[in-house]
């Protein structure tokens, strides 16, 4: 009689269990992380009355600092 390997090896069983655990952990943390990101979104600035739309925000100031030589 020949030696037959089992259908599922121990190595693949443990790898599958680790993957399921990682996915479960990520799934439980993800909704909280998405809520925190949406809560930290920048507040909307009022629209200019005469058109345009440029405002010197912190983001723009940071960009200008990176372009200085």
PyMOL commands that set and color helices and strands:
alter all, ss='L'
color gray80, all
select helices_A, chain A and resi 10-39+58-67
alter helices_A, ss='H'
color red, helices_A
deselect
rebuild
show_as cartoon
